[in-house]
Amino acid sequence: MVWAGVCYNQKLVLHVIESRMNSGFYCNMLEILHKSFFEQNSNNDFVF
């Protein structure tokens, strides 16, 4: 449950950065990190 809040906050922060820089690099990198985390965690339902 703690990780869910961290992931959500990071996604918001990186979304703001992406909006300011007008680039999808950070969001794409975040999605890769999320996918790699999901592969190692069976409790991914709490994140989204």
Secondary structure, 3 states (H helix, E strand, C coil): CHHHHHHHHHHHHHHHHHHHHCCCHHHHHHHHHHHHHHHHCCCHHHCC
